[in-house]
Amino acid sequence: MGKLVILDHPVVQNKISMLRNVNTCCKEFREIAGEVASILCYEATRDVPLITAEIETPICKATVNIVTEKFGVVLILRAGMGMTGGMLNFLPNAKVGHIGVYRDPNTLRPVEYFWKLPSDSQERTILLVDPMLATGGTASASITHIKDKGVKHIKFICLISCPEGVEKLQNDHPDVDIYTAAHDPMLNDHGYIVPGLGDAGDRMFGTK
Ligand code: URA
């Protein structure tokens, strides 16, 4: 079963509290979401293998550690956009993919409308980004699609998860680890995480 990694750092928790607050404006929301995304990215890449290489510093020859792994940051439109800048601050050489999936408001099931992944995705570790892991339907469908392109290593990164979404991902994709900054107790009847932070896209872009 995939790991569920919940960031328990007090400063991260404080940032999540600011995101939850209905009085946080969209400018602050975007900034904080980006900051938390960088930290989640740091945590999600902690186990990346290192190789050693011989280099020369201005002082002497040295054996140093190097990361050769290549990454792709794939965001689920539109709320994933608000986390991408933060992810790229930490992994500036990552290629970026976009997935357009929305939840049908009646069935809460994912409907796909756009896909564009890096052409060499199968050679990369893909970090799939969506702020809210709610029912897990969109995340699971997105991972299935990414795997269909031959990708072997995928990690899922969100700001807030809940038991329903985690259970769905762990059942459907036991090889995918989940990194979250908070794990909330439940979903409401409209598929929103409780207490959550509301509609992440609307909070980020000021559309409501
Ligand atoms: N999507 C959101 O933006 N918020 C939720 O709480 C659940 C899904």
Residues whose N, C-alpha, C, O or C-beta is under 5 A from the ligand:
A	BS01	URA	M132 A134 G191 Y192 I193 G196 G198 D199 A200 G201
